[in-house]
Amino acid sequence: MSPLTAVGFSQTLKNIYFYRMDAVTIEKAANAIADKHRLSIILAASRQSAIQCCEITELTGLSQPTVSHHIKILVDSGLLIYDKTGRNVQLTINKEMMKFLSSFFGQLS
């Protein structure tokens, strides 16, 4: 096998790997915002520079443990950034992830 062929094959494997990673990332984000409560959390966080858990509890009317569950899903999907300082938790929109998703959906049109 020539070095050029090996490099080409390696690049193809990289492209497949990144495509699969992108697909997994998009799937996690789409599943995260498919829930009406999580979507309302994302929308509320987008209107502010940061949002606190107690604000989300008031916004959604959900119990604190349920809010924590939804926040975990949003953070694990990469849509929100979780910043804990002492007892205070600040949640912000992950702008890089939003740009990535915007770019992906823009390619579909």
Secondary structure as UniProt FT lines:
FT   HELIX           3..33
FT   HELIX           36..46
FT   STRAND          51..52
FT   HELIX           53..60
FT   HELIX           64..76
FT   TURN            77..78
FT   STRAND          80..85
FT   TURN            86..87
FT   STRAND          88..93
FT   HELIX           95..108
//
